[in-house]
């Protein structure tokens, strides 16, 4: 079963059927042909077969297609036997050729067309003789060739259109799946970040505050009997609270505000480094090109996040006193490096944050690497194709 479009093909089929049938009916009555009523009946029968057989064939079975072509062939042969001088009824074979190409497998369709041509040749030779029949048949043969090629090209165009529609549907479905996947990845990333922050707060601030609360309770009980010891415990609690506040400032420094859209990247990085240095006491040195290239929004945000993640890892893992942030541009690539003078890469350094940077870099056609620096310490390096 093969789909058949009832558009231009159907219109051509009906118009040709009507024109040829009307011409034949008019001629047999004008010429007072002895078989005029039989010819008229056959013309009407052919028209009915065309309407009844062709119109519903949006999804026609091959068996029904073969039956229709066989009935119409028999009607045309009968017409030419009754009125052989009206050989223009052969034109109906042209439209049947188009229909065969559209509704049947290619080899079978061309077999039907060859059959139409042979039937036409036999009838023409029977009426006009060998020479006349061959000459007339040659003229009609060109018509068979033209309509067969036209129908074949039409079928190929329809198949190509159907394939394009199928591919478009698949592409749209894949795009929707990709959007869903991106949304889920974003949700997972947000959840992972929340979990990381929760662990960070629990391991630092939560621990110090818990110890402080226990010592305050003990100091409260000792005030009446051992005020000096209670005062010493309160002093210890005060130091714990100060340390907790320092941890809180460092955590807030790791959650700096995102890069403002109207702030140049260099200024944003320098402000980020200044805030980091103030919160952690780690000196940060910035090396930036004198004439930096223009950055796309995606490049600006990715580079900024790389600096942010690199400084955070230095504070958490490196035990460093200094850090260096360097951006280089060679006309084709941007290379950002964040280096420290600490103890080098430690287990657990990078982790989720590094994977996020690698994904960001890969999305822009670049890459991110983390490992030991040649000068000692650790090195986070990101390379991106340079874009405006």
C-alpha positions as CSV (number, residue, x, y, z in Angstrom):
1,X,0.0,0.0,0.0
2,X,1.5,3.4,-1.1
3,X,0.2,6.9,-0.3
4,X,-1.1,8.8,-3.4
5,X,-1.6,12.6,-3.3
6,X,-4.8,13.8,-5.0
7,X,-3.6,17.2,-6.1
8,X,-2.2,18.1,-9.5
9,X,-2.2,14.5,-10.6
10,X,-5.9,14.1,-9.8
11,X,-6.8,17.3,-11.5
12,X,-4.8,16.3,-14.7
13,X,-6.4,12.9,-14.6
14,X,-10.0,14.2,-14.5
15,X,-9.5,17.0,-17.0
16,X,-7.9,14.7,-19.5
17,X,-10.6,12.1,-19.0
18,X,-13.4,14.6,-19.5
19,X,-11.7,16.3,-22.5
20,X,-11.0,13.1,-24.4
21,X,-14.4,11.6,-23.5
22,X,-16.3,14.8,-24.5
23,X,-14.4,15.0,-27.8
24,X,-15.2,11.4,-28.6
25,X,-18.9,11.7,-27.7
26,X,-19.3,14.9,-29.8
27,X,-17.6,13.4,-32.8
28,X,-19.6,10.1,-32.9
29,X,-22.9,12.0,-32.8
30,X,-21.7,14.6,-35.3
31,X,-20.6,11.9,-37.7
32,X,-23.6,9.8,-36.9
33,X,-21.4,6.9,-36.1
34,X,-23.4,3.6,-36.1
35,X,-22.0,2.6,-32.7
36,X,-22.4,6.1,-31.2
37,X,-24.6,4.9,-28.3
38,X,-22.2,2.1,-27.5
39,X,-19.3,4.6,-27.6
40,X,-21.1,7.0,-25.4
41,X,-21.8,4.3,-22.9
42,X,-18.2,3.2,-22.9
43,X,-17.0,6.9,-22.4
44,X,-19.4,7.3,-19.5
45,X,-18.3,3.9,-18.1
46,X,-14.6,5.1,-18.3
47,X,-15.5,8.3,-16.6
48,X,-17.3,6.5,-13.8
49,X,-14.4,4.1,-13.3
50,X,-12.0,7.0,-13.1
51,X,-14.1,8.8,-10.5
52,X,-15.0,5.8,-8.5
53,X,-11.5,4.2,-8.8
54,X,-9.2,7.2,-8.6
55,X,-10.8,9.6,-6.1
56,X,-10.7,7.3,-3.1
57,X,-7.1,6.1,-3.8
58,X,-5.4,8.2,-1.1
59,X,-4.2,5.0,0.3
60,X,-5.1,2.5,-2.4
61,X,-4.3,-1.2,-2.2
62,X,-2.3,-2.6,-5.1
63,X,-5.1,-5.1,-5.9
64,X,-7.6,-2.3,-6.4
65,X,-5.1,-0.4,-8.5
66,X,-4.6,-3.4,-10.8
67,X,-8.3,-3.9,-11.1
68,X,-8.9,-0.3,-12.0
69,X,-6.1,-0.3,-14.7
70,X,-7.4,-3.6,-16.1
71,X,-11.0,-2.3,-16.4
72,X,-10.0,1.0,-18.0
73,X,-7.7,-0.8,-20.4
74,X,-10.6,-3.1,-21.5
75,X,-12.8,0.0,-22.0
76,X,-10.2,1.7,-24.2
77,X,-9.7,-1.4,-26.3
78,X,-13.4,-1.8,-26.8
79,X,-13.7,1.9,-27.8
80,X,-10.9,1.6,-30.3
81,X,-12.5,-1.6,-31.7
82,X,-15.8,0.2,-32.1
83,X,-14.4,3.5,-33.4
84,X,-10.8,2.8,-34.6
85,X,-10.6,6.1,-36.4
86,X,-10.8,7.9,-33.0
87,X,-7.4,6.8,-31.9
88,X,-7.1,9.8,-29.6
89,X,-8.6,7.6,-26.9
90,X,-5.1,6.3,-26.5
91,X,-4.4,9.6,-24.6
92,X,-6.2,8.0,-21.7
93,X,-3.4,5.5,-21.5
94,X,-1.1,8.5,-20.7
95,X,-2.9,9.4,-17.6
96,X,-3.2,5.7,-16.6
97,X,0.6,5.6,-17.0
98,X,1.0,8.5,-14.5
99,X,-1.4,6.7,-12.1
100,X,0.5,3.4,-12.4
101,X,3.8,5.1,-11.6
102,X,2.3,6.8,-8.5
103,X,0.4,3.8,-7.2
104,X,2.5,0.7,-8.0
105,X,6.1,-0.4,-7.6
106,X,8.4,0.9,-10.3
107,X,9.0,-2.3,-12.2
108,X,5.3,-3.2,-12.2
109,X,4.3,0.3,-13.2
110,X,6.7,0.3,-16.2
111,X,5.4,-3.1,-17.2
112,X,1.9,-1.7,-17.3
113,X,3.1,1.3,-19.4
114,X,4.8,-1.1,-21.8
115,X,1.5,-3.1,-22.0
116,X,-0.4,0.1,-22.8
117,X,2.1,0.9,-25.6
118,X,1.9,-2.6,-27.1
119,X,-1.9,-2.6,-27.0
120,X,-1.9,0.8,-28.7
121,X,0.5,-0.4,-31.4
122,X,-1.6,-3.5,-32.2
123,X,-4.8,-1.5,-32.5
124,X,-3.1,1.1,-34.6
125,X,-1.6,-1.5,-37.0
126,X,-4.9,-3.3,-37.2
127,X,-6.7,-0.1,-38.3
128,X,-4.0,1.8,-40.3
129,X,-1.8,-1.0,-41.5
130,X,1.8,-1.7,-40.6
131,X,3.4,1.4,-42.0
132,X,0.7,3.8,-40.9
133,X,0.3,2.1,-37.6
134,X,4.0,2.3,-36.9
135,X,4.2,6.0,-37.8
136,X,1.2,6.8,-35.6
137,X,2.5,4.6,-32.8
138,X,5.8,6.4,-32.9
139,X,4.0,9.7,-32.2
140,X,2.1,8.2,-29.3
141,X,5.3,6.5,-28.0
142,X,6.8,9.9,-27.4
143,X,3.8,10.7,-25.2
144,X,4.2,7.5,-23.3
145,X,7.8,8.3,-22.6
146,X,7.1,11.8,-21.6
147,X,4.3,10.9,-19.1
148,X,6.3,8.0,-17.7
149,X,9.3,10.2,-17.0
150,X,7.1,13.0,-15.6
151,X,5.3,10.6,-13.3
152,X,8.6,9.1,-12.2
153,X,10.0,12.5,-11.3
154,X,6.8,13.4,-9.5
155,X,7.0,10.3,-7.5
156,X,10.6,11.0,-6.6
157,X,9.7,14.5,-5.5
158,X,6.9,13.2,-3.3
159,X,9.2,10.7,-1.7
160,X,11.8,13.4,-1.1
161,X,9.2,15.6,0.4
162,X,8.0,12.8,2.6
163,X,11.5,12.0,3.7
164,X,12.2,15.7,4.5
165,X,9.0,15.9,6.6
166,X,10.1,12.7,8.4
167,X,13.5,14.1,9.1
168,X,12.1,17.4,10.2
169,X,9.7,15.6,12.6
170,X,12.7,13.6,14.0
171,X,14.8,16.7,14.3
172,X,12.0,18.5,16.2
173,X,11.5,15.5,18.5
174,X,15.3,15.4,19.1
175,X,15.3,19.1,19.8
176,X,12.5,18.7,22.4
177,X,14.4,15.9,24.0
178,X,17.6,18.0,24.1
179,X,15.7,20.8,25.7
180,X,14.2,18.4,28.3
181,X,17.7,17.0,28.9
182,X,19.2,20.4,29.3
183,X,16.5,21.4,31.8
184,X,17.1,18.2,33.8
185,X,20.9,18.8,33.8
186,X,20.4,22.3,35.0
187,X,18.1,21.1,37.8
188,X,20.7,18.4,38.8
189,X,23.5,21.0,38.7
190,X,21.5,23.3,41.0
191,X,20.8,20.4,43.4
192,X,24.4,19.4,43.4
193,X,25.5,23.0,44.2
194,X,22.9,23.2,47.0
195,X,24.3,19.9,48.5
196,X,27.8,21.2,48.2
197,X,27.0,24.4,50.0
198,X,25.1,22.5,52.7
199,X,28.1,20.3,53.3
200,X,30.4,23.3,53.4
201,X,28.3,25.1,55.9
202,X,27.8,22.0,58.0
203,X,31.5,21.1,58.1
204,X,32.7,24.7,58.9
205,X,30.2,27.1,60.4
206,X,28.0,24.4,61.9
207,X,30.9,22.7,63.6
208,X,32.2,25.9,65.2
209,X,28.8,27.0,66.3
210,X,28.0,23.7,67.9
211,X,31.3,23.8,69.9
212,X,30.5,27.3,70.9
213,X,27.1,26.4,72.1
214,X,28.4,23.6,74.3
215,X,31.2,25.8,75.8
216,X,28.7,28.6,76.6
217,X,26.5,26.1,78.4
218,X,29.5,24.9,80.4
219,X,30.6,28.5,81.2
220,X,27.0,29.3,82.4
221,X,27.2,26.6,84.9
222,X,30.7,27.6,86.1
223,X,30.0,31.3,86.6
224,X,28.8,31.0,90.3
225,X,31.7,28.8,91.4
226,X,34.6,29.2,89.0
227,X,34.2,32.6,87.3
228,X,37.8,32.7,86.1
229,X,37.4,29.4,84.3
230,X,34.0,30.5,82.9
231,X,35.6,33.7,81.6
232,X,38.3,31.7,79.9
233,X,35.7,29.5,78.2
234,X,33.8,32.6,77.1
235,X,37.0,33.9,75.5
236,X,37.5,30.6,73.7
237,X,33.9,30.9,72.4
238,X,34.6,34.4,71.2
239,X,37.5,33.1,69.1
240,X,35.3,30.3,67.8
241,X,32.6,32.8,66.7
242,X,35.2,35.0,65.0
243,X,36.5,32.0,63.2
244,X,33.0,31.1,62.2
245,X,32.4,34.6,60.9
246,X,35.6,34.3,58.8
247,X,34.3,31.0,57.4
248,X,31.0,32.6,56.6
249,X,32.8,35.5,54.7
250,X,34.8,33.0,52.7
251,X,31.7,31.0,51.8
252,X,30.0,34.2,50.7
253,X,33.1,35.1,48.7
254,X,32.6,31.8,46.9
255,X,29.0,32.8,46.1
256,X,29.9,36.2,44.6
257,X,27.3,37.9,42.5
258,X,27.3,36.8,38.8
259,X,29.1,38.8,36.2
260,X,27.2,42.0,35.3
261,X,26.4,42.3,31.6
262,X,27.6,45.9,31.4
263,X,30.9,45.4,33.3
264,X,34.1,44.7,31.3
265,X,35.5,41.2,32.0
266,X,38.9,42.5,33.3
267,X,37.2,44.9,35.8
268,X,34.9,42.1,37.0
269,X,37.8,39.7,37.5
270,X,39.8,42.3,39.3
271,X,36.9,43.1,41.6
272,X,36.4,39.3,42.2
273,X,40.1,38.9,43.0
274,X,40.0,41.9,45.4
275,X,37.0,40.5,47.3
276,X,38.7,37.1,47.4
277,X,41.9,38.5,48.7
278,X,40.1,40.5,51.4
279,X,38.1,37.5,52.6
280,X,41.0,34.9,52.5
281,X,44.2,36.8,52.9
282,X,45.6,35.1,49.7
283,X,47.3,37.7,47.4
284,X,46.0,37.5,43.8
285,X,48.0,38.9,40.9
286,X,46.2,39.7,37.6
287,X,48.0,39.6,34.2
288,X,45.7,40.9,31.4
289,X,46.3,41.7,27.7
290,X,46.8,45.4,27.0
291,X,44.3,45.3,24.1
292,X,42.0,42.4,24.9
293,X,39.8,41.1,22.1
294,X,36.0,41.5,22.3
295,X,34.2,38.7,24.2
296,X,30.9,37.2,23.4
297,X,28.5,36.9,26.4
298,X,29.1,33.2,26.6
299,X,32.9,33.6,26.6
300,X,32.7,36.3,29.3
301,X,30.6,34.2,31.6
302,X,32.7,31.1,31.0
303,X,36.0,32.8,31.7
304,X,34.6,34.6,34.8
305,X,33.3,31.3,36.2
306,X,36.7,29.7,35.6
307,X,38.4,32.4,37.7
308,X,35.7,32.0,40.3
309,X,36.1,28.3,40.5
310,X,39.9,28.4,40.4
311,X,40.2,30.9,43.3
312,X,37.7,28.9,45.4
313,X,39.7,25.7,44.9
314,X,42.9,27.5,45.9
315,X,41.3,28.6,49.1
316,X,39.8,25.2,49.9
317,X,42.7,22.9,48.9
318,X,46.0,24.6,48.1
319,X,47.2,26.1,51.4
320,X,48.6,28.9,49.2
321,X,49.8,32.4,50.0
322,X,49.6,33.7,46.4
323,X,47.6,33.2,43.3
324,X,48.1,34.3,39.7
325,X,45.3,34.9,37.1
326,X,46.6,35.3,33.5
327,X,44.7,35.7,30.3
328,X,46.5,35.4,26.9
329,X,45.1,36.0,23.4
330,X,47.0,34.9,20.3
331,X,44.4,35.9,17.7
332,X,42.9,32.4,17.4
333,X,42.6,31.2,21.0
334,X,42.1,32.6,24.5
335,X,44.0,30.9,27.3
336,X,43.1,31.6,30.9
337,X,45.3,30.2,33.7
338,X,44.8,30.3,37.5
339,X,47.9,29.2,39.3
340,X,48.9,29.1,43.0
341,X,52.1,28.5,45.1
342,X,50.5,26.0,47.3
343,X,51.0,22.3,47.9
344,X,49.7,21.2,44.5
345,X,46.6,19.2,43.5
346,X,44.9,17.4,46.3
347,X,42.4,14.6,46.3
348,X,38.9,16.0,45.9
349,X,40.1,19.3,44.3
350,X,38.1,20.3,41.3
351,X,35.3,17.7,41.4
352,X,31.9,19.0,40.4
353,X,33.2,22.5,39.8
354,X,35.9,21.3,37.4
355,X,33.4,19.1,35.5
356,X,31.1,22.1,35.1
357,X,34.0,24.2,33.7
358,X,34.9,21.4,31.3
359,X,31.3,21.2,30.0
360,X,31.2,25.0,29.6
361,X,34.5,25.0,27.7
362,X,33.4,22.1,25.5
363,X,30.2,23.9,24.6
364,X,32.3,26.7,23.2
365,X,34.7,24.4,21.4
366,X,37.4,24.6,24.0
367,X,38.8,22.6,27.0
368,X,39.7,23.0,30.6
369,X,42.5,21.2,32.5
370,X,43.6,21.0,36.1
371,X,46.8,19.6,37.4
372,X,50.3,20.5,38.9
373,X,51.9,23.7,37.7
374,X,55.5,23.6,36.4
375,X,56.5,26.2,38.9
376,X,54.9,24.2,41.8
377,X,51.5,24.5,43.2
378,X,48.4,23.7,41.1
379,X,47.2,25.1,37.7
380,X,43.7,25.4,36.2
381,X,43.9,26.3,32.5
382,X,41.1,26.9,30.1
383,X,41.5,27.3,26.3
384,X,38.7,28.7,24.1
385,X,38.5,29.6,20.4
386,X,38.6,33.4,20.2
387,X,35.3,34.9,19.1
388,X,33.9,38.4,19.0
